[in-house]
Amino acid sequence: MARLYRISCAALLGAQLFFAGVAAQSVFSPEMASLARDDPRRRAAADAVGAMLARLDAATLALCGVAVVCALQLRRARAALLPLLAGLCALASAALVTPAIHAMRLAGDTASPRFGALHGISTILLVVEMLLLGVAAWLAPESRVTPG
């Protein structure tokens, strides 16, 4: 159980680092961002990043759930707190922030301050998830060894 807890947290951290540092930056490159907001290539790139984020949020919810269950099975309720909080951040992203961003994109309201603020909130949620999962992986509980 302890190993599964650590793997769940560390794998998510790696996936999130890859998404933020490589995937999103590659798909929505500076050249893509410099295109007109209504350019089909820019819209396709934004759609791709949004689809990747949706899958990442789903994976975060699932694996944070696994980590929480593992911590509780190990009778380490405190260890469940960090992945639980990371999962709540992913839930906020998936249920509130990302749908609002997508709706604004569909409405063509991508130049508004609210659109930028929502992107900022999305970034903050992802960074908080990474910090929580990094600390959770670092401080992962050990398996209890029973004398035999």
DSSP file (Angstrom, degrees, kcal/mol; ACC not computed):
  #  RESIDUE AA STRUCTURE BP1 BP2  ACC     N-H-->O    O-->H-N    N-H-->O    O-->H-N    TCO  KAPPA ALPHA  PHI   PSI    X-CA   Y-CA   Z-CA
    1    1 A M     >        0   0    0      0, 0.0     4,-2.4     0, 0.0     5,-0.2   0.000 360.0 360.0 360.0 -41.7    0.0    0.0    0.0
    2    2 A A  H  >  +     0   0    0      1,-0.2     4,-2.4     2,-0.2     5,-0.2   0.903 360.0  49.4 -63.6 -39.7    2.8    2.5    0.8
    3    3 A R  H  > S+     0   0    0      2,-0.2     4,-2.8     1,-0.2    -1,-0.2   0.913 110.5  49.8 -65.8 -41.7    4.4    1.8   -2.5
    4    4 A L  H  > S+     0   0    0      2,-0.2     4,-2.6     1,-0.2    -2,-0.2   0.883 109.7  52.4 -64.5 -38.6    1.2    2.3   -4.4
    5    5 A Y  H  X S+     0   0    0     -4,-2.4     4,-2.3     2,-0.2     5,-0.2   0.958 112.7  43.8 -58.3 -52.3    0.6    5.6   -2.5
    6    6 A R  H  X S+     0   0    0     -4,-2.4     4,-2.9     1,-0.2     5,-0.3   0.903 114.3  49.6 -63.5 -42.3    4.0    6.9   -3.4
    7    7 A I  H  X S+     0   0    0     -4,-2.8     4,-2.9     2,-0.2     5,-0.3   0.916 110.2  51.2 -63.2 -43.4    3.7    5.7   -7.1
    8    8 A S  H  X S+     0   0    0     -4,-2.6     4,-1.8    -5,-0.2    -2,-0.2   0.941 115.5  41.1 -59.8 -48.0    0.3    7.4   -7.4
    9    9 A C  H  X S+     0   0    0     -4,-2.3     4,-2.2    -5,-0.2    -2,-0.2   0.927 118.6  45.0 -66.9 -45.2    1.6   10.7   -6.1
   10   10 A A  H  X S+     0   0    0     -4,-2.9     4,-2.5    -5,-0.2    -2,-0.2   0.892 111.7  51.9 -69.3 -39.5    4.9   10.7   -8.0
   11   11 A A  H  X S+     0   0    0     -4,-2.9     4,-2.4    -5,-0.3    -1,-0.2   0.915 111.4  47.7 -63.7 -41.7    3.3    9.5  -11.3
   12   12 A L  H  X S+     0   0    0     -4,-1.8     4,-2.8    -5,-0.3     5,-0.2   0.923 110.0  52.1 -63.8 -43.4    0.8   12.4  -11.1
   13   13 A L  H  X S+     0   0    0     -4,-2.2     4,-2.5     1,-0.2    -2,-0.2   0.929 111.2  47.8 -58.0 -45.3    3.5   14.9  -10.3
   14   14 A G  H  X S+     0   0    0     -4,-2.5     4,-2.4     1,-0.2    -1,-0.2   0.909 111.7  49.5 -62.5 -42.4    5.5   13.7  -13.3
   15   15 A A  H  X S+     0   0    0     -4,-2.4     4,-2.6     2,-0.2    -2,-0.2   0.905 112.5  47.8 -63.7 -41.1    2.5   13.9  -15.6
   16   16 A Q  H  X S+     0   0    0     -4,-2.8     4,-2.8     2,-0.2     5,-0.3   0.897 111.3  49.7 -68.9 -39.6    1.7   17.4  -14.4
   17   17 A L  H  X S+     0   0    0     -4,-2.5     4,-2.8    -5,-0.2     5,-0.3   0.914 112.5  48.6 -62.9 -41.6    5.2   18.5  -14.8
   18   18 A F  H  X>S+     0   0    0     -4,-2.4     4,-2.4    -5,-0.2     5,-2.2   0.931 112.6  48.0 -63.5 -45.1    5.2   17.1  -18.3
   19   19 A F  I  <>S+     0   0    0     -4,-2.6     5,-2.7     3,-0.2     6,-0.5   0.961 119.2  37.9 -59.1 -52.6    1.9   18.7  -19.2
   20   20 A A  I  <5S+     0   0    0     -4,-2.8    -2,-0.2     1,-0.2    -1,-0.2   0.884 126.5  34.6 -69.4 -39.4    2.9   22.2  -17.9
   21   21 A G  I  <5S+     0   0    0     -4,-2.8    -3,-0.2    -5,-0.3    -1,-0.2   0.730 135.1   7.7 -91.8 -22.8    6.5   22.1  -19.0
   22   22 A V  I  X5S+     0   0    0     -4,-2.4     4,-2.5    -5,-0.3     5,-0.2   0.720 121.8  44.9-123.3 -62.3    6.4   20.2  -22.3
   23   23 A A  I  ><S+     0   0    0     -5,-2.2     4,-2.6     1,-0.2     5,-0.3   0.946 118.2  39.0 -61.4 -55.9    3.0   19.3  -23.8
   24   24 A A  H  ><S+     0   0    0     -5,-2.7     4,-2.6    -6,-0.2    -1,-0.2   0.894 118.2  50.2 -63.4 -39.0    1.1   22.6  -23.3
   25   25 A Q  H  4 S+     0   0    0     -6,-0.5    -1,-0.2     1,-0.2    -2,-0.2   0.847 113.1  46.4 -68.2 -33.5    4.2   24.6  -24.2
   26   26 A S  H >< S+     0   0    0     -4,-2.5     3,-0.6     1,-0.1    -2,-0.2   0.916 117.8  40.5 -74.4 -43.9    4.8   22.6  -27.4
   27   27 A V  H 3< S+     0   0    0     -4,-2.6     2,-0.8     1,-0.3    -2,-0.2   0.933 123.9  37.7 -72.0 -46.2    1.2   22.6  -28.6
   28   28 A F  T 3< S+     0   0    0     -4,-2.6    -1,-0.3    -5,-0.3    -2,-0.1  -0.534  89.1 170.8-105.4  65.7    0.5   26.2  -27.7
   29   29 A S    <>  -     0   0    0     -2,-0.8     4,-2.7    -3,-0.6     5,-0.2  -0.122  51.3 -99.3 -69.4 167.2    3.9   27.6  -28.7
   30   30 A P  H  > S+     0   0    0      0, 0.0     4,-1.4     0, 0.0     5,-0.1   0.861 126.4  54.8 -56.9 -35.3    4.7   31.3  -28.8
   31   31 A E  H  4 S+     0   0    0      2,-0.2     4,-0.4     1,-0.2     3,-0.1   0.909 109.6  46.4 -64.3 -40.3    4.3   31.1  -32.6
   32   32 A M  H >4 S+     0   0    0      1,-0.2     3,-1.3     2,-0.2    -1,-0.2   0.909 110.7  52.5 -67.0 -42.2    0.8   29.7  -32.1
   33   33 A A  H 3< S+     0   0    0     -4,-2.7    -1,-0.2     1,-0.3    -2,-0.2   0.758 102.3  60.6 -65.8 -24.2   -0.1   32.3  -29.5
   34   34 A S  T 3< S+     0   0    0     -4,-1.4    -1,-0.3    -5,-0.2    -2,-0.2   0.618  85.6  98.7 -80.5 -11.1    1.0   35.1  -31.9
   35   35 A L  S <  S-     0   0    0     -3,-1.3    -3,-0.0    -4,-0.4     0, 0.0  -0.305  92.8 -82.0 -69.6 159.6   -1.7   34.0  -34.4
   36   36 A A    >   -     0   0    0      1,-0.1     3,-2.0     2,-0.1     6,-0.2  -0.298  40.7-115.6 -59.9 147.0   -5.0   35.9  -34.5
   37   37 A R  T 3  S+     0   0    0      1,-0.3    -1,-0.1    -3,-0.1    -2,-0.1   0.778 115.8  48.9 -58.8 -27.7   -7.5   34.7  -31.9
   38   38 A D  T 3  S+     0   0    0      4,-0.1    -1,-0.3     5,-0.0    -2,-0.1   0.385  80.1 123.4 -94.8   5.0   -9.8   33.5  -34.6
   39   39 A D    <>  -     0   0    0     -3,-2.0     4,-2.2     1,-0.1     3,-0.3  -0.477  63.9-135.8 -66.1 131.3   -7.2   31.6  -36.5
   40   40 A P  H  > S+     0   0    0      0, 0.0     4,-2.4     0, 0.0     5,-0.2   0.822 103.3  55.6 -60.6 -31.6   -8.2   27.9  -36.8
   41   41 A R  H  > S+     0   0    0      2,-0.2     4,-2.2     1,-0.2     5,-0.2   0.907 108.4  47.3 -67.5 -40.2   -4.7   26.7  -35.9
   42   42 A R  H  > S+     0   0    0     -3,-0.3     4,-2.4    -6,-0.2    -1,-0.2   0.910 112.8  49.1 -66.6 -41.5   -4.7   28.6  -32.7
   43   43 A R  H  X S+     0   0    0     -4,-2.2     4,-2.5     2,-0.2    -2,-0.2   0.908 110.8  50.7 -63.2 -41.5   -8.2   27.3  -31.8
   44   44 A A  H  X S+     0   0    0     -4,-2.4     4,-2.3     2,-0.2    -2,-0.2   0.899 110.4  49.4 -64.2 -39.8   -7.1   23.8  -32.6
   45   45 A A  H  X S+     0   0    0     -4,-2.2     4,-2.4     2,-0.2     5,-0.2   0.926 111.6  48.3 -64.7 -44.1   -4.1   24.2  -30.3
   46   46 A A  H  X S+     0   0    0     -4,-2.4     4,-2.4     1,-0.2    -2,-0.2   0.898 111.2  51.1 -63.2 -39.8   -6.2   25.6  -27.5
   47   47 A D  H  X S+     0   0    0     -4,-2.5     4,-2.4     2,-0.2    -1,-0.2   0.905 109.9  50.2 -62.2 -41.3   -8.6   22.7  -28.0
   48   48 A A  H  X S+     0   0    0     -4,-2.3     4,-2.4     2,-0.2    -2,-0.2   0.920 111.5  46.7 -65.0 -44.1   -5.7   20.2  -27.8
   49   49 A V  H  X S+     0   0    0     -4,-2.4     4,-2.5     1,-0.2    -1,-0.2   0.909 112.5  51.1 -64.7 -41.0   -4.4   21.7  -24.6
   50   50 A G  H  X S+     0   0    0     -4,-2.4     4,-2.2    -5,-0.2    -2,-0.2   0.899 110.0  49.2 -62.2 -40.8   -7.9   21.8  -23.1
   51   51 A A  H  X S+     0   0    0     -4,-2.4     4,-1.9     2,-0.2    -2,-0.2   0.896 111.3  49.5 -66.4 -40.1   -8.4   18.1  -24.0
   52   52 A M  H  X S+     0   0    0     -4,-2.4     4,-2.4     1,-0.2    -2,-0.2   0.914 110.8  50.1 -63.7 -41.5   -5.0   17.2  -22.4
   53   53 A L  H  X S+     0   0    0     -4,-2.5     4,-2.9     1,-0.2    -2,-0.2   0.893 107.6  53.9 -65.0 -39.0   -5.9   19.1  -19.2
   54   54 A A  H  X S+     0   0    0     -4,-2.2     4,-2.1     1,-0.2    -1,-0.2   0.916 111.6  45.0 -61.4 -42.2   -9.3   17.3  -19.0
   55   55 A R  H  X S+     0   0    0     -4,-1.9     4,-2.5     2,-0.2    -2,-0.2   0.882 112.6  51.2 -68.6 -37.8   -7.5   13.9  -19.1
   56   56 A L  H  X S+     0   0    0     -4,-2.4     4,-2.6     2,-0.2    -2,-0.2   0.915 109.6  49.9 -64.9 -42.5   -4.9   15.1  -16.6
   57   57 A D  H  X S+     0   0    0     -4,-2.9     4,-2.5     2,-0.2    -2,-0.2   0.913 110.9  49.9 -61.9 -41.9   -7.6   16.2  -14.2
   58   58 A A  H  X S+     0   0    0     -4,-2.1     4,-2.3     1,-0.2    -2,-0.2   0.921 112.2  47.1 -63.1 -43.6   -9.4   12.9  -14.6
   59   59 A A  H  X S+     0   0    0     -4,-2.5     4,-3.0     2,-0.2     5,-0.3   0.892 110.9  52.7 -64.0 -39.2   -6.2   11.0  -13.9
   60   60 A T  H  X S+     0   0    0     -4,-2.6     4,-2.3     1,-0.2     5,-0.3   0.920 109.3  48.7 -63.6 -43.8   -5.5   13.3  -10.9
   61   61 A L  H  X S+     0   0    0     -4,-2.5     4,-1.7     2,-0.2    -2,-0.2   0.935 115.6  44.5 -60.4 -45.5   -8.9   12.6   -9.5
   62   62 A A  H  X S+     0   0    0     -4,-2.3     4,-1.9     2,-0.2    -2,-0.2   0.953 117.4  41.4 -66.6 -50.6   -8.5    8.8   -9.9
   63   63 A L  H  X S+     0   0    0     -4,-3.0     4,-2.4     1,-0.2    -1,-0.2   0.811 112.1  54.5 -73.3 -28.7   -4.9    8.5   -8.6
   64   64 A C  H  X S+     0   0    0     -4,-2.3     4,-2.6    -5,-0.3    -1,-0.2   0.892 107.6  52.5 -67.0 -37.3   -5.5   10.9   -5.7
   65   65 A G  H  X S+     0   0    0     -4,-1.7     4,-2.4    -5,-0.3    -2,-0.2   0.917 108.9  49.5 -60.5 -43.0   -8.4    8.6   -4.8
   66   66 A V  H  X S+     0   0    0     -4,-1.9     4,-2.6     1,-0.2    -2,-0.2   0.929 111.3  49.0 -60.8 -45.6   -6.0    5.6   -4.9
   67   67 A A  H  X S+     0   0    0     -4,-2.4     4,-2.5     2,-0.2    -2,-0.2   0.896 110.6  50.3 -63.5 -40.2   -3.5    7.5   -2.7
   68   68 A V  H  X S+     0   0    0     -4,-2.6     4,-2.4     2,-0.2    -1,-0.2   0.937 111.6  47.8 -63.3 -46.3   -6.2    8.5   -0.2
   69   69 A V  H  X S+     0   0    0     -4,-2.4     4,-2.5     1,-0.2    -2,-0.2   0.915 111.5  51.0 -61.3 -42.7   -7.4    4.9    0.1
   70   70 A C  H  X S+     0   0    0     -4,-2.6     4,-2.0     2,-0.2    -1,-0.2   0.932 110.0  49.5 -59.6 -46.0   -3.9    3.6    0.5
   71   71 A A  H  <>S+     0   0    0     -4,-2.5     5,-3.1     1,-0.2    -1,-0.2   0.911 112.5  47.4 -61.3 -42.1   -3.2    6.1    3.3
   72   72 A L  H ><5S+     0   0    0     -4,-2.4     3,-1.2     1,-0.2    -1,-0.2   0.883 109.6  52.9 -68.5 -36.5   -6.4    5.1    5.1
   73   73 A Q  H 3<5S+     0   0    0     -4,-2.5    -1,-0.2     1,-0.3    -2,-0.2   0.850 108.8  50.4 -64.3 -33.5   -5.6    1.4    4.6
   74   74 A L  T 3<5S-     0   0    0     -4,-2.0    -1,-0.3    -5,-0.2    -2,-0.2   0.443 117.2-118.6 -80.9   0.5   -2.2    2.1    6.2
   75   75 A R  T < 5S+     0   0    0     -3,-1.2     2,-0.3    -5,-0.1    -3,-0.2   0.881  76.2 129.3  60.5  40.8   -4.0    3.9    9.0
   76   76 A R    >>< +     0   0    0     -5,-3.1     3,-0.9     1,-0.1     4,-0.8  -0.638  24.7 167.6-122.3  70.8   -2.2    7.1    8.2
   77   77 A A  H >> S+     0   0    0     -2,-0.3     3,-0.8     1,-0.3     4,-0.6   0.837  75.4  58.5 -57.1 -35.7   -5.1    9.6    7.9
   78   78 A R  H >> S+     0   0    0      1,-0.2     3,-1.0     2,-0.2     4,-0.6   0.877 100.7  56.3 -62.5 -35.9   -2.7   12.5    7.9
   79   79 A A  H <4 S+     0   0    0     -3,-0.9    -1,-0.2     1,-0.2    -2,-0.2   0.728  99.7  61.3 -68.5 -20.1   -1.0   11.1    4.8
   80   80 A A  H <X S+     0   0    0     -4,-0.8     4,-1.9    -3,-0.8    -1,-0.2   0.730  88.9  73.9 -75.1 -21.7   -4.4   11.1    3.0
   81   81 A L  H <X S+     0   0    0     -3,-1.0     4,-2.6    -4,-0.6     5,-0.2   0.910  91.5  50.5 -62.7 -46.5   -4.8   14.9    3.4
   82   82 A L  H  X S+     0   0    0     -4,-0.6     4,-2.3     1,-0.2    -1,-0.2   0.946 114.9  40.7 -63.9 -50.9   -2.3   16.0    0.7
   83   83 A P  H  > S+     0   0    0      0, 0.0     4,-2.5     0, 0.0    -1,-0.2   0.848 113.6  56.4 -66.7 -29.2   -3.6   13.9   -2.1
   84   84 A L  H  X S+     0   0    0     -4,-1.9     4,-2.0     2,-0.2    -2,-0.2   0.938 109.3  45.3 -63.4 -45.3   -7.2   14.7   -1.0
   85   85 A L  H  X S+     0   0    0     -4,-2.6     4,-2.0     2,-0.2    -1,-0.2   0.892 112.3  51.4 -64.7 -39.6   -6.4   18.4   -1.3
   86   86 A A  H  X S+     0   0    0     -4,-2.3     4,-2.2     1,-0.2    -1,-0.2   0.910 109.5  50.9 -63.0 -41.2   -4.7   17.8   -4.7
   87   87 A G  H  X S+     0   0    0     -4,-2.5     4,-2.3     1,-0.2    -2,-0.2   0.878 107.6  52.6 -63.4 -37.6   -7.8   15.9   -5.9
   88   88 A L  H  X S+     0   0    0     -4,-2.0     4,-2.4     2,-0.2    -1,-0.2   0.871 107.8  51.8 -66.4 -35.9  -10.0   18.8   -4.7
   89   89 A C  H  X S+     0   0    0     -4,-2.0     4,-2.3     2,-0.2    -2,-0.2   0.924 110.7  47.9 -63.2 -43.7   -7.9   21.2   -6.8
   90   90 A A  H  X S+     0   0    0     -4,-2.2     4,-2.9     1,-0.2    -2,-0.2   0.880 110.3  52.4 -64.5 -37.8   -8.3   18.9   -9.8
   91   91 A L  H  X S+     0   0    0     -4,-2.3     4,-2.9     2,-0.2     5,-0.4   0.915 109.0  49.3 -64.2 -43.1  -12.1   18.8   -9.2
   92   92 A A  H  X>S+     0   0    0     -4,-2.4     4,-2.0     2,-0.2     5,-2.0   0.907 113.6  47.4 -61.3 -41.5  -12.3   22.6   -9.1
   93   93 A S  I  <>S+     0   0    0     -4,-2.3     5,-2.8     3,-0.2    -2,-0.2   0.953 117.7  40.5 -62.7 -50.2  -10.3   22.7  -12.3
   94   94 A A  I  <5S+     0   0    0     -4,-2.9    -2,-0.2     1,-0.2    -1,-0.2   0.857 124.7  34.9 -70.3 -36.4  -12.5   20.1  -14.1
   95   95 A A  I  <5S+     0   0    0     -4,-2.9    -1,-0.2    -5,-0.2    -3,-0.2   0.758 134.5  10.1 -93.2 -25.8  -15.9   21.2  -12.8
   96   96 A L  I  X5S+     0   0    0     -4,-2.0     4,-1.5    -5,-0.4    -3,-0.2   0.783 123.5  39.4-119.4 -57.4  -15.5   24.9  -12.6
   97   97 A V  I  ><S+     0   0    0     -5,-2.0     4,-2.4     2,-0.2     5,-0.2   0.958 114.7  45.3 -73.2 -53.0  -12.5   26.6  -14.2
   98   98 A T  H  ><S+     0   0    0     -5,-2.8     4,-2.7     1,-0.2     5,-0.2   0.906 113.5  49.9 -61.9 -43.1  -12.0   24.6  -17.4
   99   99 A P  H  > S+     0   0    0      0, 0.0     4,-2.5     0, 0.0    -1,-0.2   0.889 111.0  50.5 -62.4 -35.8  -15.7   24.6  -18.4
  100  100 A A  H  X S+     0   0    0     -4,-1.5     4,-2.1     2,-0.2    -2,-0.2   0.912 111.4  47.7 -66.5 -41.5  -15.8   28.4  -17.8
  101  101 A I  H  X S+     0   0    0     -4,-2.4     4,-2.2     2,-0.2    -1,-0.2   0.932 112.7  49.1 -62.3 -45.4  -12.7   28.9  -20.0
  102  102 A H  H  X S+     0   0    0     -4,-2.7     4,-2.4     1,-0.2    -2,-0.2   0.906 110.2  50.7 -62.5 -42.5  -14.2   26.7  -22.7
  103  103 A A  H  X S+     0   0    0     -4,-2.5     4,-1.8     1,-0.2    -1,-0.2   0.897 110.6  49.2 -63.1 -40.1  -17.5   28.5  -22.6
  104  104 A M  H  <>S+     0   0    0     -4,-2.1     5,-2.8     2,-0.2     4,-0.4   0.878 109.8  51.7 -67.7 -36.4  -15.7   31.9  -23.0
  105  105 A R  H ><5S+     0   0    0     -4,-2.2     3,-1.2     1,-0.2    -2,-0.2   0.930 109.9  49.1 -63.9 -43.8  -13.7   30.5  -25.9
  106  106 A L  H 3<5S+     0   0    0     -4,-2.4    -1,-0.2     1,-0.3    -2,-0.2   0.847 110.9  50.5 -63.7 -33.6  -16.9   29.3  -27.6
  107  107 A A  T 3<5S-     0   0    0     -4,-1.8    -1,-0.3    -5,-0.2    -2,-0.2   0.511 114.7-118.4 -81.3  -4.8  -18.4   32.8  -27.1
  108  108 A G  T < 5S+     0   0    0     -3,-1.2     2,-0.5    -4,-0.4     3,-0.3   0.728  74.0 132.5  75.6  21.4  -15.4   34.4  -28.5
  109  109 A D      < +     0   0    0     -5,-2.8     3,-0.5     1,-0.2     6,-0.2  -0.349  20.2 123.5-101.6  50.5  -14.7   36.2  -25.3
  110  110 A T        +     0   0    0     -2,-0.5    -1,-0.2     1,-0.2    -5,-0.1   0.520  63.7  61.3 -91.6  -4.9  -11.0   35.4  -25.1
  111  111 A A  S    S+     0   0    0     -3,-0.3    -1,-0.2     4,-0.1    -2,-0.1   0.450  81.1 107.7 -97.6  -0.2   -9.7   39.0  -24.8
  112  112 A S  S  > S-     0   0    0     -3,-0.5     4,-1.6     1,-0.1     3,-0.2  -0.381  77.8-122.1 -79.7 155.4  -11.5   39.8  -21.6
  113  113 A P  H  > S+     0   0    0      0, 0.0     4,-2.5     0, 0.0     5,-0.2   0.840 112.8  59.8 -61.4 -32.8   -9.7   40.2  -18.2
  114  114 A R  H  > S+     0   0    0      2,-0.2     4,-2.6     1,-0.2     5,-0.2   0.893 101.9  52.8 -63.6 -39.1  -12.0   37.4  -16.8
  115  115 A F  H  > S+     0   0    0     -3,-0.2     4,-1.9     1,-0.2    -1,-0.2   0.929 111.7  45.6 -61.9 -45.1  -10.6   35.0  -19.4
  116  116 A G  H  X S+     0   0    0     -4,-1.6     4,-2.1     1,-0.2    -2,-0.2   0.885 111.8  52.3 -64.0 -39.4   -7.0   35.8  -18.3
  117  117 A A  H  X S+     0   0    0     -4,-2.5     4,-2.5     2,-0.2    -2,-0.2   0.904 107.7  51.5 -64.8 -40.8   -8.0   35.5  -14.7
  118  118 A L  H  X S+     0   0    0     -4,-2.6     4,-2.5     2,-0.2    -1,-0.2   0.891 109.1  50.6 -63.7 -38.8   -9.5   32.1  -15.3
  119  119 A H  H  X S+     0   0    0     -4,-1.9     4,-2.3     2,-0.2    -1,-0.2   0.901 110.0  50.9 -64.1 -39.1   -6.3   31.0  -17.0
  120  120 A G  H  X S+     0   0    0     -4,-2.1     4,-2.5     2,-0.2    -2,-0.2   0.913 110.1  48.7 -63.0 -42.6   -4.3   32.3  -14.0
  121  121 A I  H  X S+     0   0    0     -4,-2.5     4,-2.7     2,-0.2    -2,-0.2   0.905 109.9  52.5 -63.3 -41.8   -6.5   30.3  -11.6
  122  122 A S  H  X S+     0   0    0     -4,-2.5     4,-2.0     1,-0.2    -2,-0.2   0.915 110.8  47.2 -60.3 -43.3   -6.1   27.2  -13.7
  123  123 A T  H  X S+     0   0    0     -4,-2.3     4,-2.5     2,-0.2    -2,-0.2   0.916 111.5  50.5 -64.5 -43.9   -2.3   27.6  -13.5
  124  124 A I  H  X S+     0   0    0     -4,-2.5     4,-2.7     1,-0.2     5,-0.2   0.914 109.1  51.7 -61.9 -43.3   -2.4   28.2   -9.8
  125  125 A L  H  X S+     0   0    0     -4,-2.7     4,-2.5     1,-0.2    -1,-0.2   0.919 111.0  48.0 -59.2 -43.8   -4.5   25.1   -9.2
  126  126 A L  H  X S+     0   0    0     -4,-2.0     4,-2.4     2,-0.2    -2,-0.2   0.911 112.1  48.6 -65.1 -42.1   -2.0   23.0  -11.2
  127  127 A V  H  X S+     0   0    0     -4,-2.5     4,-2.5     2,-0.2    -2,-0.2   0.912 111.4  50.0 -64.2 -42.2    1.0   24.4   -9.3
  128  128 A V  H  X S+     0   0    0     -4,-2.7     4,-2.8     2,-0.2     5,-0.2   0.919 109.9  51.2 -62.6 -43.0   -0.8   23.8   -6.0
  129  129 A E  H  X S+     0   0    0     -4,-2.5     4,-2.8    -5,-0.2     5,-0.3   0.932 110.0  49.7 -58.1 -45.8   -1.5   20.2   -7.1
  130  130 A M  H  X S+     0   0    0     -4,-2.4     4,-2.5     1,-0.2    -2,-0.2   0.917 112.1  47.5 -61.3 -43.3    2.1   19.7   -8.0
  131  131 A L  H  X S+     0   0    0     -4,-2.5     4,-2.4     2,-0.2     5,-0.2   0.936 113.7  47.3 -63.5 -46.2    3.3   21.0   -4.7
  132  132 A L  H  X S+     0   0    0     -4,-2.8     4,-2.5     1,-0.2    -2,-0.2   0.924 115.5  44.7 -61.3 -45.0    0.9   18.9   -2.7
  133  133 A L  H  X S+     0   0    0     -4,-2.8     4,-2.7    -5,-0.2    -1,-0.2   0.862 111.4  53.3 -70.8 -35.1    1.8   15.8   -4.7
  134  134 A G  H  X S+     0   0    0     -4,-2.5     4,-2.2    -5,-0.3    -2,-0.2   0.934 112.9  43.3 -63.1 -45.5    5.5   16.4   -4.5
  135  135 A V  H  X S+     0   0    0     -4,-2.4     4,-2.8     2,-0.2    -2,-0.2   0.908 113.4  52.6 -65.9 -41.2    5.3   16.8   -0.7
  136  136 A A  H  < S+     0   0    0     -4,-2.5    -2,-0.2    -5,-0.2    -1,-0.2   0.918 111.3  46.0 -61.0 -43.5    3.0   13.7   -0.5
  137  137 A A  H >< S+     0   0    0     -4,-2.7     3,-0.8     1,-0.2    -1,-0.2   0.901 114.5  48.5 -66.0 -39.8    5.5   11.6   -2.5
  138  138 A W  H 3< S+     0   0    0     -4,-2.2    -2,-0.2     1,-0.2    -1,-0.2   0.896 119.9  36.6 -65.6 -41.6    8.4   12.9   -0.4
  139  139 A L  T 3< S+     0   0    0     -4,-2.8    -1,-0.2    -5,-0.1    -2,-0.2   0.145  85.4 154.2 -99.0  19.0    6.7   12.2    2.9
  140  140 A A    <   -     0   0    0     -3,-0.8    -3,-0.1     1,-0.1  -138,-0.1  -0.116  48.7-106.6 -51.5 139.8    4.9    9.0    1.8
  141  141 A P        -     0   0    0      0, 0.0     2,-0.3     0, 0.0  -135,-0.2  -0.314  29.7-127.2 -66.8 152.3    4.1    6.6    4.6
  142  142 A E        -     0   0    0     -3,-0.1     2,-0.2     1,-0.1    -3,-0.0  -0.665  30.1 -97.3 -94.4 155.0    6.1    3.5    5.0
  143  143 A S        -     0   0    0     -2,-0.3     2,-0.5     1,-0.1    -1,-0.1  -0.468  40.0-116.0 -67.9 141.3    4.6    0.1    5.3
  144  144 A R        -     0   0    0     -2,-0.2     2,-0.6    -3,-0.0    -1,-0.1  -0.683  24.9-146.1 -80.6 128.3    4.2   -1.1    8.8
  145  145 A V        -     0   0    0     -2,-0.5    -1,-0.0    -3,-0.0    -3,-0.0  -0.847   9.4-152.8 -97.1 123.0    6.3   -4.2    9.4
  146  146 A T        -     0   0    0     -2,-0.6     2,-0.0     1,-0.1    -2,-0.0  -0.787  26.8-106.3 -95.0 137.3    4.7   -6.6   11.8
  147  147 A P              0   0    0      0, 0.0    -1,-0.1     0, 0.0     0, 0.0  -0.360 360.0 360.0 -61.7 137.6    7.0   -8.8   13.8
  148  148 A G              0   0    0     -2,-0.0    -2,-0.0    -3,-0.0    -3,-0.0   0.412 360.0 360.0-117.8 360.0    6.9  -12.4   12.5
